[in-house]
Amino acid sequence: MSHLDVNKIREDFPILKRKINNYPLVYFDNAATSQKPIQVIDAIVDFYENHNANTGRAVHTLSQEATDMQQVAREKVAHFINADDKEVVFVRGTTEAINLVAYSLGLHTLKKGDEVLVSVMEHHSNIVPWDIVSGLSGFTIKYVNVKSDGSLDYKDFENKLSKKTKLVSLTHVSNVTGAINDVKKVSKAAHEYGALMLVDGAQSVPHLPVDVKELDVDFLAFSGHKMLGPTGIGVLYGKTGLLEKMTPFQGGGSMISQVSFNKEHDQCDVSFAGLPGKFEAGTPDISGIVGLGASVKYLEQIGQNEVLEHEKRLTNYAIKKMQEIQKVAIFGHSDESQSSGIVPFNVEGLSSHDVALFMDNYGIAIRSGFHCAQPLHQIFNLQSSARASFYIYNTFDEIDRFVDILKQVV
Ligand SMILES: Cc1ncc(COP(=O)(O)O)c(C=O)c1O
């Protein structure tokens, strides 16, 4: 049924051989973090075993090798999203990328009377940074509504967009429902009003083709650990012209061009490095960058269209089977073409944690809780939800097992 060679892919993931509570692991918590193929693990081990040194600082061979490896990874990531390598800033993850823009741009250039538009379907990491920085600089945050089928309310977005809007910060894919937002359309409308467009790509870059030029977005934030890469590494993409104008988020080593001590005035005159160094203060997560490069290479070999198609097939199959089970309610799902591999659900009369715990007894890992998206749960009048989320190594057989256990839960 699948165009991906899932069996071959599965062989690359050592963890999939594990048993949990004496059952083969079924890993359906991919929206939280993905598993790692041996190619990524090997790349990290190889870095530490053979090339470990700090980057960009020394003339010795190891440092040159580490610096080259970092640059190769940056170019791979840039190619993956169709950006220039200077526009790829390495950060810890999506959260840090959004904080970087909130502070560098929000704090320094936005003021009272300006507005930032986000939506109620955002992960907390695309709400809280704006909330904190708005308290410092005085701008207002407006929240775009979501329709009952989980899709963005574009009418409400258009109503809230105005000359006061300076930035729209929107998730590409909801981490709760898997709904895919038309960020190209939103970006076009935002630009017509002179506003900038930030896309939270935490749930899109790992699962579908994302081309920053095609979408015409100003910023894109994503995390390595959700796309087969290691934890602790992520990316902020920003258009060159914007990054050049922005004040650095953090100061320290590596991000300067010069720090000269002016004895007469007892002060230091600081000038910043060019892009992307200006936003990368301190020693980077070099092994993480190398691992991310390997994960991007792995995904490119499969192709993001294939990844999305596989996930959609799994999702449609799961939904069809789950809909046959009484007392199981799937929420926030619109027509299948607009959602990636996430199925949010609840079992009548049971807490999502109880459902997840029961599943864990049979080796099935799903997520429960509010998935760092409390406002969306409030909109749906839910305390919490259970979430099954798929990736390239998941199979129809695994969904059958999951559905069998779900029937037992009921
Ligand atoms: C849509 C979305 N945005 C942001 C994040 C935060 O990512 P990280 O914790 O890697 O910074 C997540 C993580 O689940 C997410 O799903």
The ligand as a Tripos MOL2 file, in Angstrom:
@<TRIPOS>MOLECULE
LIG
   16    16     1     0     0
SMALL
NO_CHARGES

@<TRIPOS>ATOM
      1 C1          3.9160   23.3940   16.7080 C.3       1 LIG1
      2 C2          5.0630   23.3790   17.6800 C.ar      1 LIG1
      3 N1          5.7310   24.5120   17.9120 N.ar      1 LIG1
      4 C3          6.7600   24.5530   18.7620 C.ar      1 LIG1
      5 C4          7.1770   23.4390   19.4460 C.ar      1 LIG1
      6 C5          8.3340   23.5450   20.3910 C.3       1 LIG1
      7 O1          9.4110   22.8310   19.8990 O.3       1 LIG1
      8 P1         10.7350   22.6390   20.7940 P.3       1 LIG1
      9 O2         10.2680   22.1100   22.1120 O.co2     1 LIG1
     10 O3         11.5370   21.6630   20.0090 O.co2     1 LIG1
     11 O4         11.3790   23.9660   20.9040 O.co2     1 LIG1
     12 C6          6.5040   22.2470   19.2620 C.ar      1 LIG1
     13 C7          6.8780   21.0450   20.0260 C.2       1 LIG1
     14 O5          6.0930   20.1570   20.2710 O.2       1 LIG1
     15 C8          5.4240   22.2060   18.3450 C.ar      1 LIG1
     16 O6          4.7500   21.0800   18.1250 O.3       1 LIG1
@<TRIPOS>BOND
     1     1     2 1
     2     2     3 ar
     3     2    15 ar
     4     3     4 ar
     5     4     5 ar
     6     5     6 1
     7     5    12 ar
     8     6     7 1
     9     7     8 1
    10     8     9 2
    11     8    10 1
    12     8    11 1
    13    12    13 1
    14    12    15 ar
    15    13    14 2
    16    15    16 1
@<TRIPOS>SUBSTRUCTURE
     1 LIG1         1 GROUP 0 **** ****
